[in-house]
Amino acid sequence: MNEIQSAVAGALASGSFEPKINTKPTSNGVDYSVDSTGSVWGMVSRWLPPRNADCNYWWQLTGPHLATMLFEAGYSVHEQYEGMIFHYHWVVPRLGSCPPPSGIPKWKSLLTVDGSPLEYSWKWNTTDGPPDVRYTVEPIGLFTGTILDPLNQGSTRELLYQLGLIMPSLDLAWFHHFATVFYDAEREKYMTEADAHLTTTIALAFEFLKKGLVVKAYFSPKKLGQKGPAELDVWTNAIRGALPGSPTLDKVVHFLKTNPEGSSLQPFMLAIDCVKPSKSRMKLYFQTPHTSFDSVRTIMTLGGQIQGVEVALQELQELIKLITGLDKDFPSSQELPTRASTAVDHFTDLPLLVSGYLYYFDIAPGSSMPDIKFYIPTRQYGENDLKIARGLIDFMESRGRGQYAKNYMRVLEGLATHRPLEAAAGFQTYVSCTFQKGALSITTYLASEAYRYSLDKLAK
């Protein structure tokens, strides 16, 4: 976050930003820049001014979530402050209206089952490094869903423009390319289409890394007249327009068209890193209804083309069983039993997102083989959040990576203020895995359940 740090430092030097300095004595060794839980939430929220009702709602809900995650992941006090100030100034004003009395939002995001526009993620620690914190957001503006902004892209574009003024590393060349080829210029016509169902088309992610803030963009194509997900050619033609002659893309397409498991994969989203194209990468996301481990093995090895990952595959199979509660001898050829049904109206155009497994294929300049990431929707296949978490922790501790297990549980408890973890599955939306240096790199995705929280409060 060094670029934001520089911008804040500049504001301090010019006098345009008043520093929030702790003046209490610290001779007793107590750091008064943090609250009793160890996070900086108390001090930040004490001095940052309240705004309108919408901002106040989102800040009071999501601010403690982020503060707890940054603290529990081992970020320094300085890094925690930086993350919180970024969230307060740049993200909170773009989370839309606070939930209405009905608890049903005006704009339902595809990021979460309840329509909340924010999803957190906790990238688990390795044997020699702490966790990383990230969140994905769909910025929502004043005119979202109207004839002025039917696809809800205006707030995202505005935010990227403003960040570009203070982040020299931010490069939007690929963003502009895909935003041009995936959507029609005559936006107002989307409002007049018969049976038009308008929902998420672009989202952003912010990674709080030691090297600084990393921005990612996510696209789901929506052309006039399009029914359901875009066809494969739409994705591949767009990618080739940004990265001609990619051998990685050629291998992915060949697998999709010639392998039985590949042919079951349906593309639904593309992500990019918002940096110079030579340093960036594209991640093409797919869904499959197949949930047997035999299917997982085939896809994660690109039909046997990726070698030397047998140990990691065995670990992945064990992890799936631990977080879903399957028996150790559950057959690798059998589909997973579904524990919950998630029929949600705002997934009308992309119903595949609430079932099956998800994957992405990483397509980067200069690469010859894709990195592949696997996602299991734990809200669909896990029994409840407590058992899912215990399965994750058991796996991490058995690999000597359990240093942050208690921290992770405190993060979940910070999210679960309106229901017990054992009451249902839903806070932990996905667990993802990719192979890195022969081991699993694991990330858990966490929902705020903002609208579920509002409805639960009304019920009480």
PyMOL commands that set and color helices and strands:
alter all, ss='L'
color gray80, all
select helices_A, chain A and resi 2-14+41-47+53-72+77-94+154-164+173-181+187-191+232-242+247-258+262-264+277-279+293-300+310-324+345-347+351-354+378-381+385-398+405-415+421-423+450-459
alter helices_A, ss='H'
color red, helices_A
select strands_A, chain A and resi 118-123+132-137+202-209+212-219+266-273+282-288+357-363+371-376+428-436+439-447
alter strands_A, ss='S'
color yellow, strands_A
deselect
rebuild
show_as cartoon
